[in-house]
């Protein structure tokens, strides 16, 4: 992703937490249809330090990345 300010490269970091509403159960705020995880993606520009935060709910946790062995 390119930075909207300086057109530099942006690094992405994911933060995944259990959803607080999902923990409360089906009797609260229609929690039976609420996703189980809260995913927040933070994009940070490597040149100027500009940050963008995007979030969404997910029904399953993203698979962990596996590092290739050399």
Secondary structure, DSSP 8 states (H G I E B T S, - for coil): -B-TTT--BEEEEEEEEE-HHHHT-TTSTTGGGS-SEEEEEEEEETTT--EEEEEEEESS----------
